[in-house]
Amino acid sequence: MTAFPPPADALAALLRLSREIGREDRRLAILGEGNTSVRIDGDTFAVKASGRNLGTLDPSGVVLCRLGAILALLDRPGVADAEVDRALMDARGDPSHAKPSVEALFHAWLLTLPGVAAVGHCHALAVNRILCSARAETFARRRTVPDEVVGGGPESVLVPYADPGLELARAVREETLAFVARTGRAPRVILLKGHGIIAAGPSPEAVLASLLMAEKAAEIHYGACLLGGVDLMTPGQVERIAGRPDERHRQRVLNL
């Protein structure tokens, strides 16, 4: 296993992502809300510690964990809360470090997906405004503007409300696998009803871009509802943007 601290560039990238998500002006997370992670190697990832503030995160608030030790919980029946806590503590690379976020469970699974090297989760205000409404499924399945397709993909995974922790991690896995089977695409954005948003991508920059674009799209969607209704893009229009060579070039340039 990689020794803690993680490689300096990975740690710096995780801290940058965390602080960008935690900026007060972005209204994505307050207090101890949200969590972030980056893949270190085949069985190691770094994740935010429980209760730490993303906007002020420092190296003491980052925990190195073993993927395998956490993933083993997802298929174990009858796991009590106390057992989850013990497993998270046992998965740490150094027993002197802080407790990992309970959402390390879904971070660990998402980091095993092809092309995913970083994950960010927050309780974005505008996104949650929709996820706590009857518009959640429409917002997940449809798009409002071309940049939403570029930054977040043609559609998002929508996960029904689930208890944070093990139940949520299992729900994220189930809905994400169903999404991939249905669309043939890996998701970039996962929406959690009544809870928040997850972005997964090849880099912290891609994760931040997806989160910010989803928040912008939510503001547009909400505003359009107030003005009489949302004029959504058609599926054909969405596929056109998703397949355009110039938009794919823009994604590469922006490291999306």
C-alpha positions as CSV (number, residue, x, y, z in Angstrom):
1,M,0.0,0.0,0.0
2,T,1.1,3.6,-0.7
3,A,2.5,5.3,2.4
4,F,0.8,8.4,3.7
5,P,1.0,11.2,2.8
6,P,-0.2,10.6,-0.8
7,P,1.9,12.0,-3.6
8,A,2.2,15.7,-3.3
9,D,0.5,16.4,-6.6
10,A,-2.5,14.2,-5.7
11,L,-2.9,15.8,-2.3
12,A,-2.6,19.3,-3.7
13,A,-5.2,18.5,-6.4
14,L,-7.6,17.2,-3.8
15,L,-7.2,20.2,-1.6
16,R,-7.7,22.6,-4.5
17,L,-10.9,20.8,-5.6
18,S,-12.2,20.8,-2.0
19,R,-11.6,24.5,-1.5
20,E,-13.1,25.4,-4.8
21,I,-16.3,23.4,-4.0
22,G,-16.3,24.9,-0.5
23,R,-16.2,28.6,-1.6
24,E,-19.0,30.4,0.2
25,D,-19.9,32.4,-2.9
26,R,-20.7,29.2,-4.9
27,R,-23.3,28.0,-2.4
28,L,-22.3,24.4,-3.0
29,A,-21.5,23.4,0.6
30,I,-21.4,24.9,4.1
31,L,-20.1,23.8,7.4
32,G,-19.0,20.1,7.1
33,E,-21.2,19.4,4.0
34,G,-19.8,17.5,1.1
35,N,-16.7,15.4,0.5
36,T,-14.0,14.8,-2.2
37,S,-11.7,12.0,-3.2
38,V,-8.9,11.1,-5.6
39,R,-7.5,7.7,-6.7
40,I,-3.9,7.2,-5.6
41,D,-3.2,3.7,-7.0
42,G,-4.8,0.3,-7.5
43,D,-6.0,-0.1,-3.9
44,T,-5.6,3.3,-2.4
45,F,-7.6,6.5,-2.4
46,A,-7.5,9.8,-0.5
47,V,-10.8,11.1,0.9
48,K,-11.9,14.0,3.0
49,A,-12.3,13.3,6.7
50,S,-15.7,13.3,8.4
51,G,-17.0,16.7,9.5
52,R,-14.2,18.8,8.0
53,N,-15.1,22.0,6.1
54,L,-14.3,21.7,2.3
55,G,-13.6,25.4,2.1
56,T,-10.8,25.3,4.7
57,L,-9.6,21.7,4.2
58,D,-5.9,21.2,5.0
59,P,-3.7,18.0,4.8
60,S,-4.8,17.0,8.3
61,G,-8.4,16.6,7.0
62,V,-7.4,14.1,4.3
63,V,-7.4,10.4,5.0
64,L,-5.7,7.6,2.9
65,C,-7.9,4.5,2.7
66,R,-7.7,1.0,1.2
67,L,-10.3,0.5,-1.5
68,G,-10.8,-3.2,-1.0
69,A,-11.5,-2.8,2.7
70,I,-14.3,-0.4,2.1
71,L,-15.7,-2.1,-1.0
72,A,-16.1,-5.3,0.9
73,L,-18.9,-3.7,2.9
74,L,-21.2,-3.1,-0.1
75,D,-22.1,-6.8,-0.4
76,R,-22.0,-7.8,3.3
77,P,-25.6,-8.4,4.6
78,G,-26.9,-7.0,7.9
79,V,-24.2,-4.4,8.5
80,A,-25.0,-2.3,11.5
81,D,-24.0,1.4,11.8
82,A,-21.3,0.6,14.4
83,E,-19.8,-2.0,12.1
84,V,-19.6,0.5,9.3
85,D,-17.8,3.0,11.6
86,R,-15.3,0.3,12.6
87,A,-14.7,-0.7,9.0
88,L,-14.1,2.9,7.9
89,M,-11.6,3.3,10.8
90,D,-9.9,0.0,10.0
91,A,-9.5,1.0,6.3
92,R,-7.3,4.0,7.1
93,G,-3.7,3.8,6.0
94,D,-2.6,5.3,9.3
95,P,-4.6,4.7,12.5
96,S,-3.6,8.1,13.8
97,H,-5.5,9.8,11.1
98,A,-9.1,11.2,11.3
99,K,-12.2,9.2,10.6
100,P,-13.1,9.0,6.8
101,S,-16.3,10.5,5.7
102,V,-19.1,7.9,5.8
103,E,-19.6,8.7,2.1
104,A,-16.2,7.2,1.4
105,L,-18.3,4.1,0.7
106,F,-19.7,5.5,-2.6
107,H,-16.4,7.3,-3.4
108,A,-14.6,4.0,-3.2
109,W,-17.0,2.3,-5.7
110,L,-17.0,5.2,-8.1
111,L,-13.2,5.4,-8.2
112,T,-13.2,1.8,-9.6
113,L,-15.1,2.9,-12.7
114,P,-13.1,3.2,-16.0
115,G,-11.9,6.8,-16.5
116,V,-12.7,8.0,-13.0
117,A,-9.8,9.4,-11.0
118,A,-11.6,12.0,-8.8
119,V,-15.0,12.4,-7.2
120,G,-16.8,15.4,-5.6
121,H,-20.0,15.5,-3.7
122,C,-21.8,18.5,-2.3
123,H,-25.3,19.8,-1.3
124,A,-25.5,22.5,-4.0
125,L,-28.3,25.0,-3.3
126,A,-29.8,25.4,-6.8
127,V,-29.5,21.7,-7.6
128,N,-31.1,20.7,-4.3
129,R,-33.9,23.1,-4.9
130,I,-34.9,20.9,-7.9
131,L,-34.0,17.5,-6.3
132,C,-36.4,18.3,-3.5
133,S,-39.2,18.9,-6.0
134,A,-41.3,17.1,-8.5
135,R,-39.0,18.3,-11.3
136,A,-36.1,16.1,-10.2
137,E,-36.5,13.4,-12.9
138,T,-36.9,15.9,-15.7
139,F,-33.8,17.7,-14.6
140,A,-31.8,14.5,-14.6
141,R,-33.1,13.1,-17.9
142,R,-33.3,16.3,-20.0
143,R,-31.0,19.2,-20.8
144,T,-31.7,23.0,-21.1
145,V,-28.6,24.4,-22.8
146,P,-25.7,23.0,-24.9
147,D,-23.0,23.7,-22.3
148,E,-24.9,21.5,-19.8
149,V,-24.4,18.6,-22.3
150,V,-20.7,19.5,-22.6
151,G,-20.1,19.8,-18.9
152,G,-22.3,17.1,-17.5
153,G,-23.1,14.7,-20.3
154,P,-26.4,14.1,-22.2
155,E,-28.2,13.1,-19.0
156,S,-27.6,12.3,-15.3
157,V,-28.1,9.4,-13.0
158,L,-31.0,10.0,-10.6
159,V,-30.9,8.1,-7.2
160,P,-34.0,7.9,-5.0
161,Y,-33.5,9.2,-1.5
162,A,-31.4,6.7,0.5
163,D,-30.0,6.9,4.0
164,P,-26.5,8.4,3.9
165,G,-23.8,5.8,4.2
166,L,-24.0,2.2,3.3
167,E,-27.6,2.3,2.0
168,L,-26.8,5.3,-0.2
169,A,-23.6,3.7,-1.6
170,R,-25.6,0.6,-2.6
171,A,-28.2,2.8,-4.3
172,V,-25.6,4.8,-6.1
173,R,-24.0,1.6,-7.4
174,E,-27.4,0.1,-8.5
175,E,-28.6,3.2,-10.3
176,T,-25.3,3.9,-11.9
177,L,-25.0,0.3,-13.3
178,A,-28.6,0.6,-14.6
179,F,-27.7,3.9,-16.3
180,V,-24.7,2.4,-18.0
181,A,-26.7,-0.6,-19.2
182,R,-29.4,1.6,-20.6
183,T,-27.3,4.4,-22.2
184,G,-24.0,2.8,-22.9
185,R,-22.3,5.8,-21.3
186,A,-20.6,6.3,-18.0
187,P,-22.3,9.1,-16.1
188,R,-20.5,12.3,-15.2
189,V,-23.2,13.6,-12.8
190,I,-25.2,11.6,-10.2
191,L,-28.1,13.3,-8.6
192,L,-29.4,12.2,-5.2
193,K,-33.0,13.1,-4.5
194,G,-33.5,15.2,-1.4
195,H,-29.7,15.2,-0.8
196,G,-27.3,16.6,-3.3
197,I,-25.0,15.9,-6.3
198,I,-22.0,13.8,-7.1
199,A,-19.6,14.4,-10.0
200,A,-17.1,11.8,-11.2
201,G,-14.4,12.3,-13.7
202,P,-10.8,11.8,-15.0
203,S,-9.5,14.8,-13.0
204,P,-10.4,17.2,-10.2
205,E,-10.9,19.9,-12.8
206,A,-13.5,17.8,-14.7
207,V,-15.3,17.1,-11.4
208,L,-15.4,20.8,-10.5
209,A,-16.6,21.7,-14.0
210,S,-19.5,19.2,-13.9
211,L,-20.6,20.5,-10.4
212,L,-20.5,24.1,-11.5
213,M,-22.3,23.5,-14.8
214,A,-25.0,21.5,-13.0
215,E,-25.5,24.3,-10.6
216,K,-25.8,26.8,-13.5
217,A,-28.3,24.5,-15.2
218,A,-30.4,24.2,-12.1
219,E,-30.5,28.0,-11.8
220,I,-31.7,28.2,-15.4
221,H,-34.2,25.4,-15.0
222,Y,-35.6,27.0,-11.9
223,G,-35.8,30.5,-13.4
224,A,-37.5,29.1,-16.6
225,C,-40.1,27.4,-14.4
226,L,-40.9,30.8,-12.8
227,L,-41.3,32.3,-16.2
228,G,-43.9,29.9,-17.4
229,G,-42.0,26.6,-18.1
230,V,-38.8,25.1,-19.3
231,D,-38.1,24.9,-23.0
232,L,-36.0,21.8,-23.0
233,M,-33.6,20.6,-25.6
234,T,-34.9,17.7,-27.7
235,P,-33.1,14.3,-27.5
236,G,-31.8,14.9,-31.1
237,Q,-30.4,18.3,-30.2
238,V,-28.7,16.8,-27.1
239,E,-27.1,14.0,-29.2
240,R,-25.9,16.5,-31.8
241,I,-24.0,18.5,-29.2
242,A,-22.7,15.3,-27.5
243,G,-21.3,14.1,-30.8
244,R,-19.9,17.3,-32.4
245,P,-16.1,17.2,-33.0
246,D,-15.7,20.8,-31.9
247,E,-17.4,20.1,-28.6
248,R,-15.3,17.0,-27.9
249,H,-12.2,19.1,-28.7
250,R,-13.4,21.7,-26.2
251,Q,-13.8,18.9,-23.6
252,R,-10.2,17.8,-24.2
253,V,-8.8,21.3,-24.0
254,L,-10.7,21.9,-20.7
255,N,-9.6,18.5,-19.4
256,L,-13.2,17.4,-19.0
